[in-house]
Amino acid sequence: MPALHSSPNSSHPFTTTLPVTDYSTTTHTNSTLNPAAADFVNDLLNKIPLPRWAIYAIFVAGALLILICCLCICCKCCCKGNKKRHQKKNEKINLNDVNGKTTTALVQPDVADVGYGSTKQHRGKLLYSLDYNAAQSELTVGIKQADGLKAMDLGGSLDPYVKVYTCPDKSKTFETKVFRNTLNPAFNERFSFQISKSSLLKSTVVMQIFDFNRFSKHKIIGELRVELCNVDWNHVMEEWQDLAEPAKFEEENLGDICFSLRYVPTTSKLTLVVLEANGLKTMDIGGSSDPYVKVQLALDKRKWKKRKTSIKKKTLNPYYNESFTFNVSFDQIQRVHLVISVWDHDAVSRNDAMGKIFLGCDASGNQLRHWADMLSNPRRPVAQWHSLLSAEQVNSTLTLKRKIPLQNKLPF
């Protein structure tokens, strides 16, 4: 027990003096971790080549960004849950409010409430005229103008042209000029068909409007079909009609072909590159074909020169990329016809024609446009897609004579 001492200066007789315990060592050992962590953080911050305020600002911005992301996720989850609850609430049907003895009233609306016109697409309208000359057995179809056509391009416009033919005797097909970037083209073109009066009453005039595209298949916007037996021929018929959805049962799709043309006047070289074909007609039993392309040049409607591509086995979408060059002077280029036909190769029987087109200065529609673009852009290849026509249709329009007899007098 420690001894008790009395202090002489104390006013109390007895004053207890307790021993003093040294806690400095304990306090020092418990606080050694904090300075070490602080030194580590300071060293880490010193290694970053930025001022301290910039580092703190980055940390604060990152924390705010994380907080905002968390809030957005929470809000999205809450909104999604509310939407599901709202849909479930709307899906509830009160059977007591339904009139009728059966559940048909739940799914079948009244006839007056059905919006049949809501599914009909607006395609625009076309102004045309019809006139028949009985003495000459000539039907004249006038394509005046179109209005409010349906836009087919991403820019809200199109490049329209009209294709005109008669059926069932689809011997001739005419096409108007292509108008660029317009929904209201004014064509003002007339086309004549030789039709007897007996055939007139059984015929139908078909007017189809397409959107021209040089590098892909032309999209059809709409069509008009006028049965000639219902037309009063005592006067010229002229009227507006709304375009209808194109019929899929009448016109046979023979496929499309893409090729490029280039003409160099200085060297008298005409170069044709057959690129590819698409959607060709099935000719073989197995649902395929063995197509090749035959290229023929005619001068003054006489057969002149011909070439052909390789045969592509068992395909309806052949890729060729084969080039052919012909010597054609500038004087001859005005009188030349380029006939391109697709054939199905058969090792046993005769080869069958699958489709055909011709180009030249007296061609029409897209074929004439392609030929004109080639002549107006010398030394530059001009590529374009074309829809194939039947061989009978092309042969009736372009009647070729025998091969030119005096070949030695022509520059080859």
C-alpha positions as semicolon CSV with decimal commas, in nm:
position;residue;x (nm);y (nm);z (nm)
1;M;0,000;0,000;0,000
2;P;0,149;0,337;-0,086
3;A;0,242;0,569;0,184
4;L;0,040;0,878;0,253
5;H;0,227;1,205;0,275
6;S;0,098;1,534;0,389
7;S;0,184;1,844;0,205
8;P;0,305;2,128;0,413
9;N;0,140;2,388;0,188
10;S;-0,199;2,213;0,186
11;S;-0,475;2,338;0,401
12;H;-0,604;1,989;0,452
13;P;-0,430;1,780;0,701
14;F;-0,443;1,476;0,485
15;T;-0,381;1,485;0,108
16;T;-0,358;1,167;-0,098
17;T;-0,100;1,159;-0,378
18;L;-0,171;0,889;-0,644
19;P;0,091;0,749;-0,880
20;V;0,076;0,886;-1,238
21;T;0,047;0,626;-1,512
22;D;0,224;0,697;-1,845
23;Y;-0,032;0,638;-2,134
24;S;0,183;0,794;-2,400
25;T;0,303;0,459;-2,529
26;T;-0,047;0,317;-2,563
27;T;-0,180;0,627;-2,737
28;H;0,109;0,624;-2,980
29;T;0,061;0,259;-3,078
30;N;-0,313;0,306;-3,148
31;S;-0,262;0,606;-3,378
32;T;0,024;0,472;-3,592
33;L;-0,221;0,344;-3,866
34;N;-0,376;0,683;-3,943
35;P;-0,053;0,863;-4,039
36;A;0,053;0,567;-4,254
37;A;-0,273;0,572;-4,451
38;A;-0,254;0,948;-4,487
39;D;0,102;0,923;-4,613
40;F;0,000;0,656;-4,865
41;V;-0,287;0,870;-5,001
42;N;-0,061;1,176;-5,020
43;D;0,204;0,981;-5,208
44;L;-0,058;0,848;-5,449
45;L;-0,199;1,195;-5,515
46;N;0,149;1,337;-5,561
47;K;0,217;1,085;-5,837
48;I;-0,082;1,215;-6,041
49;P;0,037;1,500;-6,269
50;L;-0,260;1,724;-6,182
51;P;-0,322;1,990;-5,921
52;R;-0,505;1,884;-5,609
53;W;-0,822;2,081;-5,691
54;A;-0,847;1,910;-6,029
55;I;-0,815;1,566;-5,872
56;Y;-1,084;1,648;-5,616
57;A;-1,308;1,782;-5,892
58;I;-1,270;1,457;-6,090
59;F;-1,361;1,251;-5,785
60;V;-1,670;1,464;-5,721
61;A;-1,780;1,445;-6,085
62;G;-1,740;1,066;-6,089
63;A;-1,943;1,032;-5,773
64;L;-2,220;1,253;-5,916
65;L;-2,222;1,050;-6,240
66;I;-2,261;0,724;-6,050
67;L;-2,539;0,876;-5,842
68;I;-2,724;0,999;-6,150
69;C;-2,698;0,656;-6,316
70;C;-2,841;0,490;-6,008
71;L;-3,129;0,737;-6,001
72;C;-3,204;0,679;-6,371
73;I;-3,209;0,301;-6,322
74;C;-3,444;0,335;-6,027
75;C;-3,678;0,568;-6,221
76;K;-3,683;0,334;-6,522
77;C;-3,770;0,034;-6,306
78;C;-4,048;0,228;-6,135
79;C;-4,194;0,349;-6,466
80;K;-4,182;-0,002;-6,612
81;G;-4,368;-0,140;-6,314
82;N;-4,633;0,132;-6,336
83;K;-4,678;0,065;-6,710
84;K;-4,733;-0,307;-6,651
85;R;-4,989;-0,235;-6,380
86;H;-5,164;0,011;-6,612
87;Q;-5,179;-0,244;-6,895
88;K;-5,319;-0,509;-6,669
89;K;-5,583;-0,265;-6,553
90;N;-5,687;-0,182;-6,910
91;E;-5,698;-0,550;-7,009
92;K;-5,974;-0,626;-6,763
93;I;-6,309;-0,672;-6,937
94;N;-6,636;-0,630;-6,758
95;L;-6,860;-0,904;-6,895
96;N;-7,167;-0,740;-6,748
97;D;-7,129;-0,447;-6,989
98;V;-7,122;-0,667;-7,300
99;N;-7,440;-0,675;-7,507
100;G;-7,524;-1,004;-7,677
101;K;-7,586;-1,359;-7,580
102;T;-7,249;-1,489;-7,700
103;T;-6,889;-1,380;-7,665
104;T;-6,882;-1,275;-8,032
105;A;-6,950;-0,919;-7,921
106;L;-6,614;-0,919;-7,743
107;V;-6,408;-0,968;-8,059
108;Q;-6,634;-0,878;-8,352
109;P;-6,721;-0,506;-8,385
110;D;-7,024;-0,377;-8,561
111;V;-6,998;-0,352;-8,941
112;A;-7,042;0,023;-8,928
113;D;-6,745;0,055;-8,694
114;V;-6,498;-0,132;-8,917
115;G;-6,248;0,107;-9,079
116;Y;-6,195;-0,062;-9,413
117;G;-6,027;0,247;-9,554
118;S;-5,767;0,255;-9,280
119;T;-5,574;-0,035;-9,434
120;K;-5,573;0,116;-9,784
121;Q;-5,247;0,287;-9,866
122;H;-5,252;0,621;-10,037
123;R;-5,059;0,581;-10,361
124;G;-5,158;0,897;-10,549
125;K;-5,369;0,945;-10,861
126;L;-5,317;0,956;-11,237
127;L;-5,478;1,159;-11,514
128;Y;-5,505;0,964;-11,840
129;S;-5,700;0,968;-12,167
130;L;-5,828;0,701;-12,406
131;D;-5,921;0,739;-12,772
132;Y;-5,996;0,479;-13,038
133;N;-5,979;0,527;-13,415
134;A;-6,199;0,253;-13,563
135;A;-6,092;0,326;-13,922
136;Q;-5,725;0,264;-13,841
137;S;-5,788;0,015;-13,555
138;E;-5,567;0,229;-13,335
139;L;-5,599;0,280;-12,961
140;T;-5,428;0,591;-12,823
141;V;-5,348;0,608;-12,452
142;G;-5,249;0,947;-12,313
143;I;-5,054;0,974;-11,989
144;K;-5,115;1,330;-11,873
145;Q;-4,991;1,374;-11,518
146;A;-4,982;1,227;-11,170
147;D;-5,050;1,391;-10,837
148;G;-4,968;1,312;-10,476
149;L;-4,763;1,000;-10,545
150;K;-4,642;0,792;-10,256
151;A;-4,280;0,873;-10,168
152;M;-4,047;0,575;-10,199
153;D;-3,708;0,737;-10,123
154;L;-3,572;0,822;-9,780
155;G;-3,571;1,189;-9,875
156;G;-3,949;1,187;-9,922
157;S;-3,942;1,195;-10,301
158;L;-3,913;0,963;-10,602
159;D;-3,820;0,942;-10,971
160;P;-4,146;0,829;-11,134
161;Y;-4,221;0,695;-11,479
162;V;-4,523;0,515;-11,626
163;K;-4,531;0,179;-11,804
164;V;-4,827;0,123;-12,038
165;Y;-4,939;-0,199;-12,203
166;T;-5,254;-0,391;-12,292
167;C;-5,352;-0,739;-12,188
168;P;-5,410;-1,021;-12,252
169;D;-5,218;-0,947;-12,573
170;K;-4,911;-0,792;-12,418
171;S;-4,730;-0,745;-12,746
172;K;-4,602;-0,393;-12,681
173;T;-4,494;-0,209;-12,370
174;F;-4,429;0,165;-12,362
175;E;-4,263;0,375;-12,095
176;T;-4,267;0,747;-12,033
177;K;-3,967;0,960;-11,950
178;V;-3,833;0,957;-11,596
179;F;-3,897;1,268;-11,387
180;R;-3,650;1,340;-11,112
181;N;-3,735;1,420;-10,747
182;T;-4,106;1,491;-10,779
183;L;-4,436;1,356;-10,650
184;N;-4,640;1,543;-10,910
185;P;-4,491;1,471;-11,254
186;A;-4,645;1,606;-11,577
187;F;-4,578;1,342;-11,844
188;N;-4,796;1,455;-12,139
189;E;-4,710;1,155;-12,358
190;R;-4,925;0,950;-12,595
191;F;-4,886;0,586;-12,702
192;S;-5,062;0,398;-12,980
193;F;-5,163;0,031;-12,997
194;Q;-5,293;-0,157;-13,301
195;I;-5,606;-0,336;-13,177
196;S;-5,901;-0,457;-13,381
197;K;-6,249;-0,367;-13,270
198;S;-6,331;-0,726;-13,177
199;S;-6,018;-0,751;-12,961
200;L;-6,079;-0,407;-12,812
201;L;-6,379;-0,521;-12,609
202;K;-6,175;-0,804;-12,457
203;S;-5,869;-0,595;-12,372
204;T;-5,757;-0,408;-12,061
205;V;-5,522;-0,110;-12,053
206;V;-5,269;-0,129;-11,770
207;M;-5,085;0,183;-11,651
208;Q;-4,822;0,124;-11,383
209;I;-4,614;0,391;-11,210
210;F;-4,263;0,293;-11,099
211;D;-3,990;0,460;-10,899
212;F;-3,672;0,461;-11,109
213;N;-3,351;0,340;-10,945
214;R;-3,035;0,286;-11,145
215;F;-2,874;0,040;-10,905
216;S;-3,166;-0,171;-10,782
217;K;-3,499;-0,309;-10,893
218;H;-3,757;-0,044;-10,971
219;K;-4,033;-0,034;-10,710
220;I;-4,392;-0,014;-10,830
221;I;-4,600;0,260;-10,668
222;G;-4,942;0,167;-10,802
223;E;-5,139;0,091;-11,114
224;L;-5,462;0,149;-11,303
225;R;-5,648;-0,118;-11,499
226;V;-5,919;0,002;-11,735
227;E;-6,143;-0,256;-11,902
228;L;-6,207;-0,123;-12,252
229;C;-6,548;-0,291;-12,278
230;N;-6,683;-0,038;-12,027
231;V;-6,557;0,271;-12,213
232;D;-6,785;0,497;-12,418
233;W;-6,595;0,545;-12,745
234;N;-6,821;0,821;-12,878
235;H;-6,583;1,076;-12,732
236;V;-6,232;1,099;-12,592
237;M;-6,224;0,975;-12,237
238;E;-6,012;1,172;-11,987
239;E;-6,032;1,131;-11,611
240;W;-5,845;1,114;-11,282
241;Q;-5,828;0,785;-11,096
242;D;-5,668;0,681;-10,769
243;L;-5,384;0,433;-10,804
244;A;-5,457;0,084;-10,679
245;E;-5,235;-0,189;-10,542
246;P;-5,062;-0,369;-10,830
247;A;-5,204;-0,705;-10,928
248;K;-4,978;-1,005;-10,871
249;F;-5,154;-1,258;-11,087
250;E;-5,124;-1,112;-11,437
251;E;-4,768;-1,004;-11,506
252;E;-4,500;-1,269;-11,502
253;N;-4,177;-1,163;-11,340
254;L;-3,887;-1,277;-11,560
255;G;-3,616;-1,130;-11,339
256;D;-3,371;-0,842;-11,367
257;I;-3,024;-0,797;-11,512
258;C;-2,753;-0,545;-11,430
259;F;-2,481;-0,438;-11,674
260;S;-2,266;-0,137;-11,750
261;L;-2,201;0,041;-12,080
262;R;-1,909;0,258;-12,185
263;Y;-1,839;0,417;-12,520
264;V;-1,513;0,589;-12,617
265;P;-1,559;0,787;-12,942
266;T;-1,188;0,846;-12,996
267;T;-1,111;0,473;-13,009
268;S;-1,455;0,360;-13,137
269;K;-1,481;0,111;-12,850
270;L;-1,814;0,000;-12,704
271;T;-1,763;-0,196;-12,381
272;L;-2,034;-0,397;-12,212
273;V;-1,983;-0,554;-11,869
274;V;-2,247;-0,809;-11,772
275;L;-2,248;-0,787;-11,392
276;E;-2,526;-1,003;-11,250
277;A;-2,889;-1,113;-11,275
278;N;-3,151;-1,156;-11,008
279;G;-3,480;-1,342;-10,967
280;L;-3,465;-1,533;-11,295
281;K;-3,743;-1,766;-11,402
282;T;-3,723;-2,130;-11,300
283;M;-3,667;-2,349;-11,606
284;D;-3,552;-2,686;-11,468
285;I;-3,754;-2,946;-11,283
286;G;-3,546;-2,902;-10,970
287;G;-3,659;-2,539;-10,934
288;S;-3,341;-2,384;-11,072
289;S;-3,176;-2,290;-11,403
290;D;-2,839;-2,286;-11,578
291;P;-2,837;-1,929;-11,711
292;Y;-2,600;-1,756;-11,947
293;V;-2,624;-1,419;-12,122
294;K;-2,610;-1,372;-12,496
295;V;-2,502;-1,030;-12,628
296;Q;-2,584;-0,934;-12,986
297;L;-2,509;-0,620;-13,187
298;A;-2,734;-0,525;-13,479
299;L;-2,651;-0,255;-13,733
300;D;-2,944;-0,107;-13,923
301;K;-3,155;-0,388;-13,772
302;R;-2,932;-0,653;-13,924
303;K;-2,751;-0,905;-13,707
304;W;-2,387;-0,807;-13,681
305;K;-2,185;-0,942;-13,388
306;K;-2,255;-1,165;-13,091
307;R;-2,087;-1,290;-12,774
308;K;-2,199;-1,485;-12,471
309;T;-2,101;-1,529;-12,109
310;S;-2,011;-1,843;-11,923
311;I;-2,284;-2,074;-11,792
312;K;-2,370;-2,057;-11,422
313;K;-2,500;-2,387;-11,292
314;K;-2,814;-2,425;-11,080
315;T;-2,883;-2,066;-10,982
316;L;-3,147;-1,801;-11,031
317;N;-2,917;-1,519;-10,919
318;P;-2,599;-1,558;-11,127
319;Y;-2,297;-1,333;-11,095
320;Y;-2,086;-1,289;-11,411
321;N;-1,873;-0,973;-11,414
322;E;-1,766;-1,050;-11,773
323;S;-1,661;-0,781;-12,019
324;F;-1,709;-0,760;-12,397
325;T;-1,566;-0,494;-12,629
326;F;-1,691;-0,411;-12,979
327;N;-1,550;-0,180;-13,243
328;V;-1,826;0,066;-13,328
329;S;-1,758;0,397;-13,503
330;F;-1,932;0,716;-13,399
331;D;-2,140;0,707;-13,715
332;Q;-2,250;0,350;-13,646
333;I;-2,333;0,408;-13,281
334;Q;-2,641;0,603;-13,390
335;R;-2,768;0,301;-13,590
336;V;-2,671;0,020;-13,357
337;H;-2,901;-0,193;-13,141
338;L;-2,768;-0,385;-12,844
339;V;-2,977;-0,696;-12,772
340;I;-2,920;-0,871;-12,438
341;S;-3,095;-1,199;-12,367
342;V;-3,075;-1,455;-12,087
343;W;-3,092;-1,824;-12,179
344;D;-3,120;-2,148;-11,987
345;H;-2,856;-2,398;-12,098
346;D;-2,972;-2,753;-12,158
347;A;-2,725;-3,024;-12,252
348;V;-2,991;-3,252;-12,398
349;S;-3,258;-3,035;-12,556
350;R;-3,265;-2,688;-12,706
351;N;-3,172;-2,387;-12,492
352;D;-3,471;-2,187;-12,370
353;A;-3,500;-1,807;-12,365
354;M;-3,564;-1,667;-12,018
355;G;-3,585;-1,294;-12,092
356;K;-3,469;-1,025;-12,329
357;I;-3,422;-0,649;-12,372
358;F;-3,269;-0,421;-12,633
359;L;-3,105;-0,079;-12,622
360;G;-3,046;0,182;-12,889
361;C;-3,144;0,526;-13,006
362;D;-3,497;0,412;-13,091
363;A;-3,553;0,212;-12,770
364;S;-3,793;0,336;-12,504
365;G;-3,812;0,382;-12,129
366;N;-3,521;0,277;-11,912
367;Q;-3,336;0,118;-12,203
368;L;-3,335;0,444;-12,396
369;R;-3,230;0,635;-12,086
370;H;-2,937;0,402;-12,022
371;W;-2,823;0,433;-12,384
372;A;-2,853;0,814;-12,373
373;D;-2,658;0,830;-12,046
374;M;-2,379;0,626;-12,203
375;L;-2,356;0,861;-12,503
376;S;-2,367;1,173;-12,289
377;N;-2,091;1,044;-12,058
378;P;-1,813;0,919;-12,291
379;R;-1,528;0,714;-12,142
380;R;-1,727;0,658;-11,824
381;P;-1,902;0,326;-11,738
382;V;-2,273;0,365;-11,668
383;A;-2,434;0,075;-11,481
384;Q;-2,806;0,012;-11,445
385;W;-3,060;-0,259;-11,361
386;H;-3,321;-0,360;-11,622
387;S;-3,633;-0,575;-11,596
388;L;-3,633;-0,856;-11,848
389;L;-3,914;-0,879;-12,103
390;S;-4,040;-1,180;-12,291
391;A;-3,860;-1,270;-12,611
392;E;-4,185;-1,248;-12,805
393;Q;-4,246;-0,895;-12,687
394;V;-3,898;-0,774;-12,783
395;N;-3,902;-0,955;-13,117
396;S;-4,233;-0,792;-13,211
397;T;-4,086;-0,448;-13,140
398;L;-3,739;-0,507;-13,289
399;T;-3,748;-0,724;-13,597
400;L;-3,393;-0,814;-13,694
401;K;-3,299;-0,916;-14,045
402;R;-3,036;-1,162;-14,153
403;K;-2,671;-1,109;-14,082
404;I;-2,498;-0,830;-14,274
405;P;-2,365;-0,987;-14,597
406;L;-2,078;-0,747;-14,664
407;Q;-1,876;-0,790;-14,348
408;N;-1,545;-0,711;-14,517
409;K;-1,662;-0,356;-14,585
410;L;-1,744;-0,289;-14,221
411;P;-1,476;-0,192;-13,966
412;F;-1,458;-0,468;-13,708
